[in-house]
């Protein structure tokens, strides 16, 4: 829990040791006509839940002319650059596309994608959305003081987060690191502090990777208690905020699905901050208990709690997902529970991809992938996996039909450079 509490107070020193917040001519609570700021976690406010940081861009776009500071809480900052030859197409989408159109331009839904989800921040920078970026990373396992400039530069290079010039420009400060990303000032922080430049106006983005990176288990860092304490600390800073977005990041090999529902619960805390001063909802207590009991292998009690969870809110997909997990743990038929989760939220169909990896035979692998494809028909990677599975299951007729269909698609030479040759080799098997 202490790690969350410390992380809560990291953010707001950034402008204290930088050149200062870009001075905003609108200093009252209404920053511009139609653009009201709210005090984060004191005032009830809307939050946009996105699948990835990329489809949060349309919300950020609303405040482009105000040039707020982006306050980014993430373990996986979306700092990747758009390939040079795609920049023109990408910027057109950044300036006008809806969240779904942006998501449809990624490899999760397109054979010839324009973006990867982790290109969101640089895309926003190219379109001049923000005045500066403040990245609050989860605290490292060791003391922050042990994270030297050399180690930080190596990390940035290994992860592909900054280019060579940006890495060279990084400097260590009393509170973390500072430098530039694109044309904007960048602050990266770990050291706790309560300093904040109250003249700044923010757009806040949380990625679920931040919370997951700080979570160890329900014994050391009980999830809801930790988030509660984290938010209480944030509330004390009186942050003037235009908008809040949260990316759940479950697509691809991303955040485990069981944290998806917690993302929705975090959103509720932001919408209804009085919850922070009240007893937490029964459903949250149950989820926390389930997390806790998993440390001690209590399958029957977990099943009873998960069943109660679905009774409390039968339309909550995360409740049905917990029931699915509980049924698997108790070696009970689970298809109905998983389908109930998917019925209310198709992203839960990515669970079939995990089941396919652990299938007992090729035929079962095919069945799981067919289920995934039924609910997520536009995902090209699922189609490729299915083609391989059909070959392994000796269903060559269906494999040939699928492979021929895939070969007719326009595959990106940037993101899928080897696919056509791979399909041709697969067809010869």
N, C-alpha and C positions, 0 to 999 in steps of 0.2 A: 504493500500500500504506500509505503514511503516513497517508492520510485515514482508513483503517479503524483503524489503531492509535490515532490520536487519538480517534476516535469511541468506541472501546472504553472509554476511561476517563472519558467524559463523565458517565456516569449518576449517580455515587454521591455527588456533592456535594449533591444536592438537599436532603437532610434536614439537611445541615450548616448551610445558611443559611436554612432554613425554621424553623417553630416547633418542629421536631423530630419524630421518628417517634412516632406514637401509641404510648404505652407498652403493651407486651404483657405480660400477667402470666405468659406462658409463655416463659421465657428460655432453657430448655435446648434440646437438639437435638430433642426431641420436644415440639412446641409445644402439643399437646393430645392427648388419647387418640385414637389413630388418625390423627393429623395430623403426620407426621414431616417435619421440614425436612432438606434436604440442601444440601451446599455445592456451589454451581453449578459444573459442569465439573470438579469433583474427585470427587464421588460419582456413580456411574452413576444416572441418573434417567429416568423416563418423560417423553415429550413428546407432546402431542396436536397432530396436524396437522389444521388446519381449512382450509376453502376461503376463508372470510372471517373477519374478527374476530368477526362476529356469532355464528357457530357454535362459537366458543371459549367462549361464555358458560357453558354447562353445566359445563365444567371449573372456571372461576372460581367458579361457584356453590358448589362443594364447600367453599370456604374462607370463605364469607360471614361466618359467625359469628366468625371470627378477625380480620376487618378488616385484611388485609395491605395493603401498599403495592403498587400496580400499577406495574411498571417496563416502560415501553412504548418499544420500539425501532421507529420507523416514520417513513417520509416522508409517509405519508397517515394521520394519526391519525384514528380513527373518532369524531370529536367532534360530528357532526351531531345535531340534536335530533329526536326523534320528533314528528310532527305532533300537536298538542294533542288532536284528536278521536280519535286512535288510541292514546293513552297507556294507557288502561285495558286494551285488548286486548293491547297490546304487553307490558305488565307481567305479565299472566297467562302469556304465553309465556316471558318471561324467567325467571319463577319455576319453571317446570315442564317446558318443552319440551326435547326432545332436540336434538342438533346438526342432524340432518336436518330436524326439524320447523321449526327456526329458518331453515334455508336455504330450505325450502319456503315460507317466509313473505316471501321477497324477490322482486323483479321477475325474477329468473332462473328462477323456477319457479311464478309465481302471477300471474293476471290482476288480482287484487285484493290486492296485497301489503300487509303491515303495516309492514315495515322496509325501509330501505336498509342494506346492509352497514356503511356508515360511521356508523351510529347505535349501534354496540355499546357504546362507552364511556359515553355518557350513559345508556343503558339500564341498565348496571351501576351507575352512580351513583344513579339513581332507586331501584334495589333495594338500595342500601346495601351493595354488595359490598366496597368498599375504604375505607381511611382517608385515602388521598391518591393523586394521580396524578403520576408522574415521567415526563415525555416526553423521550426522547433522540432528537433529530432529526439527520439527516445534517448534517455540517458544511457551511456555506455555501461557495460558491466563493471568496469573499474572506475576509479575516481576520474571525473572529467579532466582534471589537471594532467592526467597521464596521456591524454589524447594530444600528442604533439602536432605541430604544423606539418612535419614530414609524414606522419601517419595519416593525417587528414587529407593531405594531397594525394597520397597513395590510394586512399579509399575512393576519392573522387575520380581518380583515373581508372581504377579497377572496375568501378560501377558505371563508368561512362556518364557521370553526372555533369561534369564541366569539361570544357575544351582545354587545350594546353595553355593558352593565354590566360584563361580564367583561373586555372590551377596555379599558375605562376604568380598571379596577382593576389592570391589568398594570403591573408595576414592573420596572425593569432592576436587575440585581444584578451583583456582580463575576463571577459564573459564568454568567449567562444572564438568565432572566426568571422572575418568580414572580407568581402571582395566584391566581385560583380558577376552577374549572369546576363549575357547579352549586353544591353545598354543600361541595365538597372543595378542599383546597389543591392547587395545580397548580404544578409546576416544569418549565421548559423550558430545556434546556442545550445548549451547544456547546463551551464551554471545557474542555480536558482537565484532569483532576484525579484523584487517587487517594483522595480523602476519601470515607468511607462511615460511616454510622451503623450499627454492627454490632448494635445492639439491634433493628433493623428486620427484619421478615420480609416476603418479597416473593412475589408472583406475577409471573412474567416473561412478557411477550408480545412476540414478534418478528413483524413483518410483512415479507414479502419485499421490499416497497418500500424498506426501509432498506438492504438489501444492494445492490439494483439502483441506487439513487441514488448509492451510494458507488463503484459500478463504472464505470470509464471504458472500458477495453479491456484485453486480455490482456497488452499491453506495459506500460502504466502501472500497472495494478492487477490483476495476475493473480488470478483469482477465488478459487481454493482456498488459495493462499498468504496472500492478504489475510484471508480468513475465519479461517484458522488463527491468524494473528498477533493478530487481533481477539479470538479466544477465549482465547488464552494470556493476554492482558492482563486479560480478564474473570475468568479463573480466579484470578489473583493477588489479587483483591479479596475472596475468601472470602465470597461472597454466600449468606446463608441463604435458601433458596428452598423454597416449598411446591410449586409447580407451574410448568411451562413450556408455553406454547402457541406455535404458529407458524402464521400464516395465509399461504397461498400466493397468494391474491388474483389468480388468473388469469381469473376470470369478468368479464364486461363488458369494457370497454376497459382491462384491468388489466395485470398483469405479463406480459411475453412468456412463452410456453409453455416456451421452452428453459430458463428459470430454475426451472421446476417440479421437475425432478429434483434441482437443487441444493438446493432446500428439503428434500427427503428426505435428502440427504447431510448437511445441517446437523443434521437430527434425529438422524441416526446418531452424529454427533460428541457430541451431548448425552447420548444413551443410553450411548455407549461412549467416555467421555472419554480413555481410554488411547490412542485413535487419535491424539490430539494430540501424543503423545510417540513415535509410531511413523512409519514411512514410510507415506505416504498410499496407499490402495488403487489398484491399477492402473487401474480404471475411472475414478477421479477424475483421474488423470494424463492419460488419453486425452481426457476431456472438456475438460480445460484445453488440451491440444494442439490440439484441434479449434477451440476459441475463438481460440487464437493464430494458427493457420494461416489463419483466415478474414480476418485483417488483410492477408495477402499473396496471397490468391486461389490456393490450392493444392487445387483440387477433387478430383483423383485421390487425393492423400494423405489428404484428409479422408474420402473414401469408404472407403478401406482401414481407417482408424482406426474409423470408425463401424461397419463390418462386424465388426471385432474386438470392439467394445463389446457388440454383440448376442450374440456367442459367450460372452463372460464371464458375462453375466446375461441369458439369453433372456426372462426374465419381467419385466425392468425396463422399464416403458413409456418412460422417458426415453431409453433406449438405442435403441429402435425409432424414437423421434421424431428423434433425431440421424441415424439412417440415412435416414429420410424426407427430412430436410433435405439430406443429402449427395447423395441420388439426384436431388433437384430441381436441385441445383447442377451435377450432371453430366449433366443433361437425360436422366435415365433414368426409366422407369416407377416411380412412387412410391406408388401406392395401397395395395399390400400392406403396406409398412412403416408407413404411417400407420394402417391398420386394425389392425395388430398393437399399436401404441401404445394405440389406443382400446379394444381388447379388454381390456386390463389397467387402463385408466383412462379413463373416458368423457369427462373434461374435455378430453382432447386432441382431441375432436371439434370444439371451438371453432376449430381450425385451418381447418375448412371455411368459416368465416365470413370469414377472411382471404383464402382462395382465391377466395371469391365476389366480394370487392371488386376482385380483379384478374383476373376472368374475361375471356376474349377475346370472348364473345358472351352474349346473354341466356339462351340455352339452357344454356350451361355454368354460368351463375350459378344457374339453377334447380336443376341437378343437385347443385351444391355445397351449396345450402341444404337440399335434400331429405336429403342425407347428414347434415348437422348436425341436422336435425329428427328423423331416425331415432334418433340417439343421445341427443339432448337434447329429448325430445318436450314437456316442460312449459314450455319457455322461450317466453313470448309474443312477445318481440322477434323471434325467429327466424321465427315464424309471420307476423308483420307484414311482415318483409323478403321472405318467400316470396310473399306475396300481391302485392306490388309487382313482384317478379321475374316472376311468371307473367303479369301484364299486359304487361310489357316484352317477354316472349317470345311474345305474342299467343296464349297458351293461356287464352282467356277462359272456357272451360267450367270448367276446374279452378280458375281464379281466383275465379269466381263462387261455386263450392261452398265454397272456403276462406273467402271473405269472409263468406258467410252464416253459416258456423260461428263465425267470430270475432265477428260481431255479436251472437250469442246469449250470449256470455260476459259475466260481470259484470266490467266494467273499472273499476278504481279511478279516481275523479274527482280524486284527489290526485296519483297517480303517472302516470296515463295520461289526462289530461283531454281531449285532442283526438282520441282514437282513434276513437270512434264516428263523429264527423263526417268524419274522414279516410277511414274505411272506406266511408262512403256516397259520398263524392266519388270514391273509387277505383272503386266499383262502376259509376259512370256513365261511366267512360272507355271 
